[in-house]
C-alpha cells in the first residue's frame, strides 16, 4: 500500500520535483524524481511516459555514481520486460542487478534484486524454485540483517507462493513469523493474506481483506502487480463458490475500512485457532 496519497497525487509531486531539480541543476536529485515519475506513470497506465522518464534518468548516470543508480534502472526495465512478455530479458536484468549489488557490497540492494528475481520465477510458474530461493534469502537475512521493508516483502511473497502451491502449513508458519514484522512495518500487500485466510477456512475474513484491497485500488492508493493480481482473482473466485453472493458482498463492504493492523489481527486470530478442513481451489 502507498500511504495516504493516491497515484495521481504522487505523480504530480514527482513531476513538480523533476521540474525543480532540473532548474537547479541537481542531477542526482533529478534522477530520483524522474525515477518516481516513471513509477507513477507506469501505475497510471502510461507506459510510454514511464519509459521516457526512466530513459532520461539513465542518461544522467555518471561514471562515478554508486551502483544503486544503475540497479534502479535495470529493475525498472526488468519490470517493463515482464509486463510485455520479455521474461528472459527480465531474468538477465535482475541477474545483472544482483551482480552489481554484490560487486558494490550492498546487501540491501542484493536482497531487493533477489526478491524480484523470485517474483519473476513465480510469474513463470516456477513455484518450487521461487519458494526455495526466497527461503534461502530469508535464512541469509537471519545472519545478515536487512530492513523490515525487505524482510516483509520477501515473507509476503513466500506466503503467497506457498498458498498457491497448497502448502498451507508452510504458508501459515511463514505468516506467523511475518506477523511481528507486519506490525512494525504496516506497509505490506494484502493479497497473500486474503488467500491464506481462505485456505485456513476463514472465507469471511478473506473477503474482508479483499474488500480493504478493493478500497485501496478504488482510491488509487495501491499498485497493481502481476502475481498479486492473479492471487486476488483466484481467491475471490474461490470465495464466490463458498459464500452466497449477498454475504460475499457484505463482507467485502465491511472490510473496506480495514487497515494493516486489522489485517494483522485477522491473520493472528486465524493462526491461533484450529484450522478448518483444507480449502482447495
Secondary structure, 3 states (H helix, E strand, C coil): CCCCCCHHHHHHHHHHHHHHHHHHCCHHHHHHHHHHHHHHHHHCCCHHHHHHHHHHHHHHCCCCCCHHHHHHHHHHHHHHHHHCCCHHHHHHHHHHHHHHHHHHCCHHHHHHHHHHHHHHHHHCCCHHHHHHHHHHHHHHHHHCCCCHHHHHHHHHHHHHHHHHHCCHHHHHHHHHHHHHHHHHCCCCCCHHHHHHHHHCCCHHHHHHHHHHHHHHHHCCCCCCCHHHHHHHHHHHHHHHHHCCHHHHHHHHHHCCCCCHHHHHHHHHHHHHCCCCCCCCC
